């Protein structure tokens, strides 16, 4: 952050004082913001004194942070004192200076901190009698974190999974009940609607894992195929498919195990599942047939992109980082524009940065890359934090800081990160010919399409 020393400390204290002086309903709305502001200051004064090399050291750091927050806050309501699942995640990301979290750390925090916090929040928000408690279950970054692929990757105990899955199934009805009570609340109602949309999107993915855990493997495969056809997030498909593939292998059902890998090969780009890993899985399943299937499916051409019927006009002004200039999007109307939606707390977003950097350098004369930080919409990180993130990870392409009052994230319906959208010069969203119902593209598809455009341009020249 650009402000340092006592100036920053005083700013944080003033903000915190303003929060504590607000009415009760605003206290609930700003529950997570208060926690984030506290930990910005806390980490400056108490940086981790040792790398997180073991669960014990990680627990020591998190328990100390929890105690510090509880000692700091004057609020007595337990639901307001409890840390948000999202705050656990951002606390770790900030403590590690935006590095991509190792898998074991992500899973340990997910199992032992984030899921228990979500379940406690759900119970405190049920039934829908006090509208302000809706914020406990309608905070989208919390839901995004809880329903992330970690739900399938982190080997939750069956008992914990069953409780969490049951609560998530009940969540749409709870959100609708709160919507009725918050019909005139201009702050709460949009959050409830967005949370409802997100959980409706995620439940079919979680249904696959539920069917697998109930050993309804045929049903799990059919539902997995349905999710692949509508293009769920690649990391989610990889996690679900890997679990199901292992189940079929353990049961000696080689044909079905190969069918799962075929689905992966057709649906998940190499950027999210390396060909070497996929090849190894094929060979582990059947050394002869697996090798042939890998050649057949993994070498298939990337689908062609076609214009959809949805069009958008680029307009309004947004803050460009790091030079802090207000940029009018209309300047790029009439060009190919790649919209990259991301957030500082998103680990897969970090992994994609080097590839976007290469794409920008290679095709920058043919396409405009607009990287949009959604932190102000899903998390509240200020521009200073985003700039620190950019500097650490070498982001050298244009970044726009989204703003809640005219949000690009909401306008384009973004509910997962990273998300890539491609607009043609006429403003129409491009879609894969094989899956015209989806608008979110993979980086591999975009790269292949741009390569095809460059080749065609060379032939024309």
C-alpha positions in Angstrom: 0.0 0.0 0.0 1.2 3.5 -0.7 0.3 5.0 2.7 2.8 3.9 5.3 3.5 4.4 9.0 1.1 6.2 11.3 -0.9 7.7 8.3 -2.1 4.3 7.4 -2.7 3.3 11.0 -4.7 6.4 11.7 -6.7 5.8 8.5 -7.5 2.2 9.6 -8.5 3.4 13.1 -10.8 6.1 11.7 -12.4 3.6 9.4 -12.9 1.1 12.2 -14.3 3.8 14.4 -16.8 4.8 11.7 -17.8 1.2 11.4 -18.4 0.7 15.1 -20.5 3.9 15.2 -23.0 2.7 12.6 -26.4 1.2 13.3 -26.8 -2.5 14.0 -28.0 -3.4 10.4 -24.8 -1.8 9.0 -22.7 -3.6 11.5 -23.9 -6.9 9.9 -23.4 -5.6 6.4 -19.8 -4.6 7.2 -19.0 -7.6 9.3 -16.3 -8.9 6.8 -15.0 -5.4 6.0 -14.2 -4.9 9.7 -12.3 -8.1 9.9 -10.3 -7.3 6.7 -9.4 -3.8 8.0 -8.2 -5.3 11.3 -6.0 -7.9 9.7 -4.4 -5.4 7.3 -3.1 -3.7 10.4 -2.5 -6.9 12.4 -0.3 -8.4 9.7 1.9 -5.3 9.6 2.5 -5.6 13.3 2.6 -9.4 13.5 3.9 -10.9 10.2 4.4 -14.7 10.3 7.7 -15.4 12.0 8.1 -18.8 10.3 7.1 -20.5 7.0 4.0 -22.6 7.2 5.9 -25.9 7.0 3.4 -28.0 9.1 -0.2 -28.0 10.2 0.9 -27.2 13.7 2.6 -24.0 12.7 -0.3 -23.0 10.5 -2.7 -23.6 13.4 -0.6 -21.5 15.8 -0.7 -18.6 13.4 -4.5 -18.8 12.8 -5.4 -19.3 16.4 -3.3 -16.4 17.4 -5.0 -14.2 14.8 -8.4 -15.4 16.0 -7.6 -14.4 19.6 -6.3 -11.0 18.5 -9.5 -10.3 16.6 -11.7 -11.4 19.5 -9.7 -9.3 21.9 -9.9 -6.3 19.6 -13.6 -6.2 18.7 -16.0 -4.7 21.2 -18.9 -6.6 19.7 -20.5 -9.2 21.8 -22.7 -11.1 19.3 -20.9 -14.4 18.6 -21.9 -14.3 14.9 -20.2 -10.9 14.5 -17.1 -12.1 16.4 -16.7 -15.2 14.3 -14.3 -14.9 11.4 -15.7 -15.2 7.9 -14.6 -18.2 5.8 -13.4 -15.7 3.2 -11.3 -13.9 5.8 -9.4 -17.0 6.7 -8.5 -17.3 3.0 -7.5 -13.7 2.5 -5.6 -13.7 5.8 -3.4 -16.6 4.5 -3.0 -15.0 1.0 -1.9 -11.8 2.6 0.4 -13.5 5.1 2.1 -15.3 2.2 2.2 -12.1 0.2 -0.1 -13.2 -2.6 1.8 -16.4 -3.3 -0.3 -19.3 -4.6 -1.2 -21.4 -1.6 0.2 -25.0 -1.4 -2.5 -27.6 -1.7 -2.1 -28.9 1.8 -2.5 -25.5 3.3 -5.6 -24.7 1.3 -7.2 -28.0 2.3 -6.2 -27.8 6.0 -7.7 -24.4 6.4 -10.8 -25.4 4.3 -11.5 -28.5 6.5 -10.7 -27.1 9.9 -11.6 -23.4 9.7 -13.7 -22.4 6.7 -16.3 -25.2 6.7 -16.9 -25.0 10.5 -17.3 -21.2 10.2 -19.8 -21.6 7.3 -21.9 -24.2 9.2 -22.0 -22.0 12.3 -23.1 -19.0 10.2 -25.8 -21.0 8.5 -27.2 -22.1 11.9 -27.1 -18.5 13.2 -29.0 -17.3 10.1 -31.8 -19.9 10.4 -34.7 -19.4 10.4 -35.0 -16.2 8.3 -36.5 -14.0 11.1 -33.9 -11.2 11.4 -33.1 -9.6 8.0 -29.7 -8.4 9.1 -28.6 -12.1 9.7 -29.0 -12.7 6.0 -25.5 -11.3 5.6 -24.1 -14.4 7.3 -25.2 -16.5 4.3 -25.4 -14.0 1.5 -21.8 -12.9 1.4 -20.8 -14.2 -2.1 -17.0 -14.6 -1.4 -17.9 -16.9 1.5 -20.1 -19.0 -0.8 -17.5 -19.0 -3.6 -14.9 -20.2 -1.1 -17.1 -22.9 0.5 -18.4 -24.2 -2.9 -15.0 -24.1 -4.6 -13.3 -27.2 -6.0 -11.8 -27.6 -2.5 -15.1 -29.2 -1.6 -14.1 -32.2 -3.8 -10.3 -32.0 -3.6 -9.8 -31.8 0.2 -11.2 -35.1 1.3 -13.8 -33.9 3.8 -14.9 -36.6 6.2 -18.2 -38.1 5.1 -20.0 -36.8 8.3 -18.8 -33.3 7.6 -19.6 -33.5 3.9 -23.2 -34.7 4.6 -23.9 -31.8 7.0 -22.4 -29.2 4.6 -24.2 -30.6 1.6 -27.5 -30.6 3.4 -27.0 -27.0 4.4 -26.1 -26.0 0.9 -29.3 -27.7 -0.4 -31.3 -25.8 2.1 -29.6 -22.5 1.2 -31.8 -21.5 -1.9 -35.0 -21.7 0.2 -33.3 -19.7 3.1 -32.2 -17.0 0.6 -35.6 -16.8 -0.9 -37.2 -16.3 2.5 -34.7 -13.5 3.2 -35.5 -11.9 -0.1 -39.2 -11.6 0.9 -38.2 -9.9 4.1 -35.6 -7.6 2.3 -37.7 -6.6 -0.7 -37.2 -2.9 0.1 -33.6 -3.1 1.2 -31.4 -1.8 -1.7 -28.2 -2.9 -0.1 -29.2 -6.5 1.0 -31.5 -7.6 -1.8 -28.9 -7.5 -4.6 -26.5 -9.6 -2.5 -29.3 -12.1 -1.8 -30.1 -12.4 -5.5 -26.4 -12.8 -6.4 -25.9 -15.4 -3.7 -29.0 -17.3 -4.9 -27.7 -17.3 -8.4 -24.3 -18.6 -7.3 -25.6 -21.5 -5.2 -28.0 -22.5 -8.0 -24.9 -22.7 -10.3 -22.8 -24.7 -7.9 -25.4 -27.2 -6.6 -25.3 -29.4 -9.7 -21.6 -29.7 -9.4 -21.9 -30.7 -5.7 -24.6 -33.2 -6.7 -21.9 -35.1 -8.7 -19.7 -35.4 -5.6 -22.8 -36.4 -3.5 -23.7 -39.2 -6.0 -20.1 -40.5 -5.9 -20.0 -40.5 -2.1 -23.2 -42.5 -2.1 -21.6 -44.9 -4.6 -24.1 -44.1 -7.2 -21.3 -44.1 -9.8 -23.4 -44.4 -13.0 -25.5 -41.4 -11.9 -22.3 -39.5 -11.0 -20.8 -40.1 -14.4 -24.0 -38.9 -16.2 -24.2 -35.7 -14.1 -20.5 -35.1 -14.7 -21.0 -35.3 -18.4 -23.9 -32.9 -18.2 -21.7 -30.4 -16.3 -18.9 -30.8 -18.9 -21.4 -30.0 -21.7 -22.4 -26.7 -20.0 -18.7 -26.0 -19.2 -18.3 -25.8 -15.5 -15.0 -24.4 -14.2 -12.1 -26.6 -15.5 -10.6 -27.1 -12.0 -14.0 -28.3 -10.8 -14.3 -30.8 -13.6 -10.8 -32.0 -13.0 -11.5 -32.5 -9.3 -14.8 -34.3 -9.8 -13.5 -36.5 -12.6 -10.3 -37.4 -10.8 -12.3 -38.7 -7.8 -14.7 -40.7 -10.0 -11.9 -42.1 -12.1 -10.2 -43.4 -8.9 -13.5 -45.0 -7.8 -13.9 -46.8 -11.1 -10.2 -48.0 -11.0 -10.6 -49.3 -7.5 -13.7 -51.2 -8.5 -11.9 -52.7 -11.5 -14.3 -51.0 -14.0 -11.6 -50.1 -16.6 -14.0 -49.1 -19.4 -15.8 -46.6 -17.2 -12.5 -45.3 -15.8 -11.3 -44.7 -19.4 -14.6 -43.0 -20.2 -14.0 -40.5 -17.4 -10.6 -39.7 -18.8 -12.1 -39.3 -22.3 -14.4 -36.7 -20.8 -11.5 -34.9 -19.2 -9.5 -34.9 -22.4 -12.4 -33.3 -24.3 -13.5 -30.8 -21.6 -10.5 -29.6 -19.6 -7.7 -27.6 -21.3 -4.0 -28.4 -21.0 -3.6 -25.2 -18.9 -5.7 -26.9 -16.1 -4.6 -30.5 -16.7 -1.2 -31.1 -18.2 -1.0 -33.6 -21.1 1.7 -35.5 -19.2 -0.6 -36.0 -16.2 -3.5 -37.0 -18.3 -1.3 -39.4 -20.2 -0.1 -41.0 -17.0 -3.7 -41.5 -15.8 -4.6 -43.2 -19.1 -1.6 -45.5 -18.7 -2.4 -46.3 -15.1 -5.8 -47.4 -16.2 -4.8 -49.6 -19.1 -1.3 -49.4 -20.6 -2.4 -50.4 -24.1 -5.9 -49.1 -24.6 -5.1 -46.0 -22.5 -2.2 -45.0 -24.8 -4.5 -45.3 -27.8 -7.3 -43.3 -26.2 -4.9 -40.6 -25.2 -3.8 -40.2 -28.8 -7.4 -40.2 -30.0 -8.9 -37.7 -27.6 -6.1 -35.6 -26.2 -4.8 -34.6 -29.7 -8.3 -33.5 -30.9 -8.4 -29.9 -32.4 -9.5 -27.0 -30.3 -13.1 -26.0 -31.1 -13.8 -23.1 -33.3 -15.2 -19.9 -31.8 -18.3 -18.4 -33.2 -20.2 -15.2 -32.4 -23.2 -15.6 -30.1 -26.4 -13.6 -30.1 -25.4 -11.7 -27.0 -23.8 -8.3 -27.6 -22.4 -5.6 -25.3 -21.5 -2.0 -25.7 -18.2 -0.9 -24.1 -18.9 2.3 -22.2 -18.3 4.2 -19.0 -15.1 5.1 -17.2 -13.0 2.9 -14.9 -9.9 3.4 -12.9 -6.8 2.0 -14.7 -4.0 0.6 -12.5 -1.3 1.3 -11.6 -1.3 4.8 -13.2 -4.7 5.7 -11.6 -6.1 7.2 -14.8 -9.8 7.1 -15.6 -10.2 5.2 -18.9 -13.3 5.3 -21.1 -14.1 1.8 -22.4 -15.6 3.2 -25.6 -12.1 3.8 -26.9 -11.9 0.1 -27.6 -15.3 -0.3 -29.2 -14.8 -1.9 -32.7 -11.8 -4.1 -31.7 -11.3 -7.6 -30.5 -11.4 -7.4 -26.7 -10.5 -10.1 -24.2 -12.0 -9.5 -20.7 -10.2 -11.2 -17.9 -12.1 -11.2 -14.6 -10.0 -12.0 -11.5 -9.4 -11.3 -7.8 -6.4 -11.1 -5.6 -7.6 -14.0 -3.4 -8.0 -16.4 -6.3 -5.2 -18.9 -6.5 -6.0 -20.1 -10.1 -5.9 -16.5 -11.2 -2.3 -16.3 -10.0 -1.4 -19.3 -12.0 -2.9 -17.8 -15.2 -0.9 -14.5 -15.0 2.3 -15.7 -16.8 0.1 -17.1 -19.7 -1.8 -13.8 -20.0 1.4 -11.9 -20.0 2.7 -14.0 -22.9 -0.6 -13.7 -24.7 -0.5 -9.9 -24.3 3.0 -9.6 -25.7 2.3 -11.9 -28.6 -1.1 -10.7 -29.7 -1.3 -7.2 -28.3 -1.4 -5.7 -31.7 -4.5 -7.8 -32.7 -6.5 -7.8 -29.5 -7.1 -5.6 -26.4 -6.6 -7.5 -23.1 -8.6 -5.8 -20.4 -7.9 -7.4 -17.0 -10.6 -6.5 -14.5 -10.0 -6.7 -10.8 -13.3 -7.7 -9.2 -12.0 -7.2 -5.7 -14.3 -4.2 -5.0 -17.3 -6.5 -5.8 -16.2 -9.7 -4.3 -14.0 -8.9 -1.3 -13.4 -5.2 -0.9 -9.7 -5.0 -1.5 -8.7 -1.4 -2.2 -6.7 -0.3 -5.3 -3.4 -0.2 -3.2 -3.8 -3.9 -2.4 -4.4 -4.7 -6.1 -1.4 -2.7 -7.2 0.8 -4.5 -4.6 -0.5 -7.8 -6.1 0.2 -6.6 -9.6 3.8 -5.6 -8.8 4.5 -8.9 -7.0 3.3 -11.1 -9.9 4.6 -9.0 -12.8 1.2 -8.0 -14.2 2.3 -5.7 -17.1 -0.9 -5.5 -19.0 -3.9 -3.1 -18.5 -5.9 -3.6 -15.3 -9.2 -2.0 -14.6 -10.5 -1.7 -11.0 -14.2 -2.5 -11.1 -16.6 -0.3 -9.2 -19.8 -1.4 -7.5 -22.0 1.4 -8.8 -21.4 0.4 -12.5 -19.9 -3.1 -12.1 -18.6 -4.9 -15.2 -18.4 -8.1 -13.0 -22.1 -8.0 -12.4 -23.0 -6.8 -15.9 -21.3 -9.8 -17.5 -22.7 -12.2 -14.9 -19.3 -13.3 -13.4 -19.6 -15.6 -10.5 -16.4 -17.6 -10.7 -12.7 -16.7 -11.2 -10.8 -16.6 -13.4 -13.3 -15.9 -16.1 -12.5 -15.0 -19.7 -14.9 -13.5 -22.2 -14.0 -12.5 -25.8 -15.9 -9.7 -27.7 -15.6 -9.4 -31.4 -15.3 -6.0 -33.1 -19.1 -5.8 -33.4 -19.5 -6.4 -29.6 -20.8 -10.0 -29.8 -19.6 -12.6 -27.2 -17.7 -15.4 -28.8 -18.6 -19.0 -27.9 -17.2 -22.5 -28.6 -19.0 -24.0 -31.6 -19.3 -27.3 -29.7 -20.9 -25.6 -26.6 -22.8 -22.5 -27.9 -24.7 -22.2 -24.5 -21.5 -21.1 -22.7 -19.7 -17.8 -22.9 -16.8 -18.4 -20.5 -13.8 -19.5 -22.5 -10.6 -21.3 -21.6 -7.3 -19.6 -22.2 -6.3 -22.5 -24.5 -9.4 -21.8 -26.7 -8.5 -18.1 -26.8 -4.9 -18.8 -27.7 -5.9 -21.2 -30.5 -8.4 -18.8 -31.9 -5.9 -15.9 -31.9 -3.3 -18.1 -33.6 -5.9 -18.9 -36.2 -6.6 -15.2 -36.6 -2.9 -14.4 -37.0 -2.5 -17.2 -39.6 -5.4 -15.9 -41.6 -4.1 -12.4 -41.4 -0.7 -13.5 -42.7 -2.3 -15.3 -45.6 -4.3 -12.2 -46.4 -1.2 -10.0 -46.3 
